[in-house]
Amino acid sequence: MIYWREGSETANLTGGDLKKGLFSALDQLGRRRKVLLIPPDQTRIHSRAGDLTCMAYEYYGTAVSDILPALGTHKPMDPDDLDRMFPGVPHHLFRVHDWRNDVITLGEVTAEFVRKVSIEAVAYPFPVQVNQLITEGDHDLILSIGQVVPHEVIGMANYNKNLLIGCGGHESINKSHFLGAVHGMERIMGRPDNPVRQVLNYASREFLSGLPVVYVHTVVDQRPAVRGLFIGDDESVFTEAAGLSLKVNFTLLDKPLEKVIVYLDPREYRSTWLGNKAIYRTRMALADGGELIIIAPGVREFGEDREIDRLIRKFGYRGTRAILESVREDPGLAAHLSAAAHLIHGSSEGRFRITYCTVLLSRKEIESVGFKAGDLDAMIRKYDPDKLAEGFNRTGTGEEIFFIGNPALGLWSTKSRFDESGH
């Protein structure tokens, strides 16, 4: 059932509009005694999920017993992150999701189902894992809050991904990411229906149907402006949000881009695990032999998790064939399939050049994983993010470049490559 829907390609929802829509939906739900809020972390600050979490806390007050950011494999939020994203919400309400230790397995999606939907790419059972607070916390409302936007692993972010991956366990995160990678990122990004989503939908139907979950979805374009708010308790709320997201978050180009400059805000992007959205979201737009320059002043590590960081340093972003071979030969990488998937996603497959510009990782470290290292200060002088407009720009020397201020807010592709990917 959908409790609130508002949005269009031209809508520009204010904070007041968001509050009106959320409060109207919550009024329909009636009084609740114990509420769990599940927002994203600071890496999705533009989603406006932080504002909506604050509004939900304002509405329910002391009935909000727990707030569980859907970290997935990300590092816990520090006090400054919490204050920036959730101003005024008491820190003692926040719980830290530990994807290695705090999960419970509710059942599994059969290997036969996974084999069928993946067109025989993989054939393993998928464990349905969530943070134990979700099933054992005695909540009478679980409010899952986030943004629907194109995503490299699941096609379109949010809906049950927030619970099953964002609050999932080691094995479920590994297997979902690897399934998406071997199916092919270009065949998944921007597609609401794909093998990974089909597996999560199966898991939801069979193992989460008894939970009091209500989904709060925003759609935010690249300005960023809020174009939609959709609140409901079933798949229809995601379907509507995804339909609008494809209209406002997806840029189709007539010809490939020769040079793309992507800026990573240091408050949001501190690792290549997160920063490689610059690669994921632009690879279908880049020309063969083109160059992607990533201006990343805050990137200081490869993985958000110590073991994943070690694996990225060991294997590097070498392309699908090399990584699949390493999975077959190395038990350590085979045990961390999400890292393998990330290494596949973060490669250009030799088709275009990737230049990473940061001072917090050395040139040797950057080059050791397969990227070209750029001089951060020199690149900022040449391509100042504060002076560039979103999209096409022409520099003082006459060079044409394409600038993206936050890769998390969109997906870019040529029309021909998008059609070839099966959309």
ABEGO torsion letter per residue (X at the ends): XBABBBEBAABBBBAAAAAAAAAAAAAAAEBBABBBBBBBBAAAAAAGAAAAAAAAAAAAEAABABBBBBAEABBBBBAAAAAAABBGBBAAABBBBBAAAABBBAEBBBAAAAAAAAGGABBBBBBBBBBAAAAAAGBABBBBBEBBBBBAAAGBBEEAAAAAAAABBAAAAAAAAAAAAAAEAAAABGBABBAAAAAAAAAAAAAAAABBBBBBBBBBBAOBBBABBBBBABAAAAAAAAAAAAAAABBBBABBBABBBBBBBAAABABAAAAAAAAAAAAAABBBGBBBBBBBAABABABABAAAAAAAAAAEBAEAAAAAAAAAABAAAAABAAAAAAAAAABAGGABBBBBBBAABBAAAAAAAGBBBBBAAAAAAABBAAABBBEBBBBAAGBBBBBBABAAABBBBBAAAAAAAGX
